[in-house]
């Protein structure tokens, strides 16, 4: 069984080199503050691999509105309003 490393906010401040070694080794570290869980810290390479895929909004828009959107986009009204002042 793999146990997650635990560190305090104080450790982050005063013993970061030790925590950085854990991160480089691929450990995920639970950060606590006053005895309560505050956050999880992991190596940036691991975080990007674990992050979910972003939705494809363009294909969703095409699926919802197959004929496209009709009318003047709201952004043009905003641009026109800004030009008046």
C-alpha positions as CSV (number, residue, x, y, z in Angstrom):
1,X,0.0,0.0,0.0
2,X,1.3,3.4,-0.9
3,X,1.0,6.2,1.7
4,X,0.9,9.8,0.7
5,X,3.5,12.0,2.2
6,X,2.2,14.7,4.6
7,X,3.8,18.1,5.1
8,X,2.7,21.3,6.8
9,X,2.7,24.8,5.5
10,X,5.6,25.5,7.8
11,X,7.6,22.7,6.1
12,X,6.9,24.3,2.8
13,X,8.5,27.5,4.0
14,X,11.5,26.1,5.9
15,X,12.2,22.6,4.4
16,X,11.2,23.1,0.8
17,X,14.3,21.3,-0.6
18,X,13.2,18.0,1.1
19,X,9.7,18.5,-0.3
20,X,11.1,19.3,-3.8
21,X,13.0,16.0,-3.7
22,X,9.8,14.1,-2.9
23,X,8.1,15.9,-5.8
24,X,10.9,15.0,-8.2
25,X,10.6,11.4,-7.1
26,X,6.9,11.4,-8.2
27,X,5.4,11.6,-4.7
28,X,2.1,13.4,-4.1
29,X,2.2,15.5,-0.9
30,X,-0.7,16.4,1.3
31,X,-0.3,19.9,2.8
32,X,-1.9,20.5,6.2
33,X,-2.5,23.8,8.0
34,X,-3.3,23.6,11.7
35,X,-3.9,19.9,11.5
36,X,-6.4,20.1,8.7
37,X,-5.9,19.1,5.1
38,X,-5.4,22.1,2.9
39,X,-4.1,20.9,-0.5
40,X,-2.4,18.3,-2.5
41,X,0.9,19.1,-4.2
42,X,2.3,17.1,-7.1
43,X,4.9,17.4,-9.7
44,X,3.8,19.6,-12.6
45,X,4.4,16.8,-15.2
46,X,2.1,14.5,-13.2
47,X,-0.6,17.2,-12.8
48,X,-0.8,17.8,-16.6
49,X,-1.0,14.1,-17.3
50,X,-3.8,13.6,-14.8
51,X,-5.9,16.7,-15.8
52,X,-9.0,16.0,-17.8
53,X,-9.3,16.7,-21.4
54,X,-10.9,20.0,-22.4
55,X,-14.3,19.9,-24.0
56,X,-14.6,20.6,-27.7
57,X,-16.9,23.6,-27.6
58,X,-16.8,24.3,-31.3
59,X,-18.1,20.9,-32.3
60,X,-20.7,21.1,-29.5
61,X,-21.9,24.5,-30.9
62,X,-22.2,23.0,-34.4
63,X,-24.1,20.0,-33.0
64,X,-26.6,22.3,-31.2
65,X,-27.0,24.8,-34.0
66,X,-26.5,22.9,-37.3
67,X,-27.6,25.9,-39.4
68,X,-25.4,28.2,-37.5
69,X,-26.3,31.2,-35.3
70,X,-28.3,33.9,-37.0
71,X,-28.4,37.6,-36.2
72,X,-25.8,40.1,-35.0
73,X,-23.4,38.8,-32.4
74,X,-23.6,40.6,-29.0
75,X,-19.9,41.4,-29.2
76,X,-20.6,43.7,-32.2
77,X,-23.1,45.7,-30.1
78,X,-20.5,46.0,-27.3
79,X,-17.8,47.2,-29.8
80,X,-20.2,49.8,-31.3
81,X,-21.2,51.0,-27.8
82,X,-17.5,51.5,-26.9
83,X,-16.9,53.5,-30.1
84,X,-19.6,56.0,-29.2
85,X,-17.9,57.1,-26.0
